[in-house]
Amino acid sequence: MCSDPDTFLAGPNLLGNAWPLFAQSMAMVVEGFGKTVDRYTTAVELGTAKRDIPYEGGETSDMPGLKGVIKKGTVASQHHTWTTWVDDKPFITFHEMYTMDQYDAIEPKPDWGGHYHYRVVIEGDEPTELILQAPPDPQGNYRKPGYTWTAMGPANTIPAVCDAPPGVITHVELGLMQLRGVVRS
């Protein structure tokens, strides 16, 4: 469904209502550092189509076979931000960005690096940045393995959860997971 920005912002949307899901995992990280969450804030920045943007879902798409047009003036990108505040300062900020691949057709032009990827930035001593991105195929297209990456954590946790005593446990108690069966002969 194509929405103008005002309609999009006025109505409920999946990511806008998803902050409790992100709050749970961010609270676990904050508590793992021995801190307490003061509050959570959310924000969204929208980009609109400067022209009609036709799209067609292909084999590497999240929705193969889907066809349509994002009409000029309607929402073509979303940048959602969830921030966890500790001691009245931002402690963890999580960004989720969705866009069409035709960046030149979106205003303002998205600046989050193009291809589908996960990026973790730690501002500290020493600062660290990690980018997880699939390599391009022979035609130069980038796959979108996000569902696989998302499932890897819970799937690799199953043996540790089964071995744990009864009760509620989190990644803080479980620690790093052994990756059983990852190397194939």
C-alpha positions as CSV (number, residue, x, y, z in Angstrom):
1,M,0.0,0.0,0.0
2,C,1.4,3.4,-0.9
3,S,1.0,6.1,1.7
4,D,1.8,9.7,1.7
5,P,4.0,10.6,4.7
6,D,1.2,12.2,6.8
7,T,-1.0,9.2,6.4
8,F,1.9,6.8,7.2
9,L,2.7,8.8,10.4
10,A,-0.9,9.1,11.5
11,G,-1.7,5.3,11.3
12,P,-0.3,2.3,13.0
13,N,2.7,0.6,11.3
14,L,4.4,-2.6,12.1
15,L,7.8,-1.1,13.0
16,G,6.4,1.9,14.8
17,N,4.6,-0.5,17.1
18,A,7.5,-2.9,17.5
19,W,9.5,-1.0,20.1
20,P,8.6,-3.3,23.0
21,L,10.3,-6.2,21.1
22,F,13.5,-4.2,20.7
23,A,13.2,-2.9,24.3
24,Q,13.4,-6.4,25.7
25,S,16.7,-7.2,24.1
26,M,18.2,-3.8,24.7
27,A,17.2,-4.0,28.4
28,M,19.0,-7.4,28.6
29,V,22.2,-5.9,27.2
30,V,21.9,-2.9,29.6
31,E,21.3,-5.1,32.6
32,G,24.3,-7.3,31.5
33,F,26.4,-4.2,31.9
34,G,25.0,-3.7,35.4
35,K,23.0,-0.6,34.5
36,T,19.3,0.3,34.6
37,V,17.2,1.6,31.8
38,D,15.8,5.1,32.4
39,R,13.5,5.2,29.3
40,Y,13.1,4.3,25.7
41,T,12.5,6.7,22.8
42,T,11.5,6.0,19.2
43,A,11.7,8.0,16.0
44,V,11.1,7.5,12.3
45,E,12.5,9.4,9.3
46,L,10.7,8.9,5.9
47,G,11.9,9.3,2.4
48,T,9.5,9.8,-0.5
49,A,9.6,8.7,-4.1
50,K,10.7,11.6,-6.5
51,R,9.2,9.6,-9.4
52,D,7.1,6.5,-9.8
53,I,9.4,3.5,-8.8
54,P,8.3,0.2,-10.4
55,Y,9.5,-2.9,-8.6
56,E,9.4,-6.6,-9.2
57,G,10.3,-9.2,-6.6
58,G,12.9,-11.7,-7.9
59,E,14.6,-14.8,-6.6
60,T,16.7,-12.8,-4.1
61,S,13.7,-10.7,-3.0
62,D,11.9,-11.1,0.3
63,M,8.7,-11.4,-1.7
64,P,9.4,-13.2,-5.1
65,G,6.8,-12.5,-7.7
66,L,5.5,-9.4,-6.1
67,K,5.0,-6.5,-8.6
68,G,3.9,-2.9,-8.2
69,V,4.7,0.7,-8.3
70,I,5.6,3.1,-5.5
71,K,3.9,6.3,-6.6
72,K,5.7,9.6,-6.7
73,G,5.3,11.4,-3.4
74,T,4.6,8.3,-1.3
75,V,6.8,6.7,1.3
76,A,9.8,4.9,-0.4
77,S,12.1,4.6,2.7
78,Q,11.8,4.3,6.4
79,H,14.5,4.8,9.0
80,H,13.3,3.7,12.5
81,T,15.4,4.4,15.5
82,W,14.9,3.0,19.0
83,T,17.1,4.4,21.8
84,T,17.7,3.1,25.3
85,W,18.7,5.8,27.8
86,V,20.8,5.2,30.9
87,D,21.8,7.9,33.3
88,D,20.1,10.4,31.0
89,K,22.4,9.5,28.1
90,P,21.8,7.3,25.0
91,F,23.3,3.9,25.8
92,I,22.1,1.7,22.9
93,T,20.6,2.9,19.7
94,F,19.1,0.5,17.2
95,H,18.4,1.5,13.6
96,E,16.1,-0.4,11.2
97,M,16.1,0.9,7.6
98,Y,13.9,-0.1,4.8
99,T,14.1,1.2,1.2
100,M,13.8,0.5,-2.4
101,D,17.1,-0.2,-4.1
102,Q,16.7,2.9,-6.4
103,Y,18.3,5.4,-4.0
104,D,18.5,8.1,-6.7
105,A,14.6,8.1,-6.8
106,I,14.2,8.8,-3.1
107,E,14.2,12.2,-1.3
108,P,16.1,12.6,0.9
109,K,18.5,10.1,-0.5
110,P,19.2,7.3,2.0
111,D,22.8,7.3,3.3
112,W,23.0,4.0,5.0
113,G,25.3,2.2,2.7
114,G,23.2,0.5,0.0
115,H,23.1,-3.2,0.1
116,Y,21.3,-5.3,2.7
117,H,23.6,-5.6,5.8
118,Y,23.8,-5.6,9.5
119,R,26.2,-3.0,11.0
120,V,27.3,-2.9,14.6
121,V,29.1,0.2,15.9
122,I,30.6,0.4,19.3
123,E,31.8,3.9,20.4
124,G,34.3,3.2,23.1
125,D,37.9,2.5,23.8
126,E,38.7,1.0,21.3
127,P,35.9,1.9,18.9
128,T,34.8,-1.0,16.8
129,E,32.6,-1.5,13.7
130,L,31.4,-4.8,12.3
131,I,29.5,-5.2,9.0
132,L,27.8,-8.4,8.1
133,Q,26.8,-8.5,4.4
134,A,26.5,-11.2,1.8
135,P,28.9,-11.0,-1.1
136,P,27.5,-10.2,-4.6
137,D,26.5,-13.0,-7.0
138,P,28.1,-13.2,-10.4
139,Q,25.5,-10.7,-11.8
140,G,26.4,-8.2,-9.1
141,N,23.1,-8.7,-7.1
142,Y,23.3,-8.8,-3.3
143,R,21.4,-11.5,-1.5
144,K,19.3,-10.7,1.5
145,P,20.0,-13.5,4.1
146,G,18.6,-11.6,7.0
147,Y,16.0,-14.2,7.9
148,T,18.8,-16.9,7.9
149,W,21.0,-14.6,10.1
150,T,18.1,-13.9,12.4
151,A,17.3,-17.6,12.8
152,M,21.0,-18.5,13.5
153,G,20.9,-17.2,17.1
154,P,17.9,-19.1,18.3
155,A,18.7,-22.3,16.3
156,N,22.3,-22.4,17.8
157,T,20.9,-21.8,21.3
158,I,18.6,-24.9,21.3
159,P,21.2,-27.4,22.7
160,A,22.2,-25.0,25.5
161,V,18.6,-24.2,26.5
162,C,17.8,-28.0,26.5
163,D,20.8,-28.6,28.8
164,A,19.9,-25.7,31.2
165,P,18.0,-26.2,34.4
166,P,14.2,-25.3,34.4
167,G,13.4,-21.6,34.6
168,V,13.8,-18.4,32.6
169,I,17.3,-17.8,31.2
170,T,18.7,-15.2,28.8
171,H,21.8,-14.8,26.7
172,V,23.5,-13.2,29.8
173,E,23.2,-16.6,31.7
174,L,23.8,-18.7,28.6
175,G,26.9,-16.9,27.4
176,L,28.4,-17.5,23.9
177,M,26.9,-20.5,22.1
178,Q,28.9,-23.4,20.8
179,L,28.3,-23.7,17.0
180,R,27.7,-27.4,16.8
181,G,27.7,-29.0,13.3
182,V,28.8,-25.8,11.5
183,V,31.7,-27.4,9.7
184,R,30.7,-30.0,7.2
185,S,33.1,-32.7,5.9
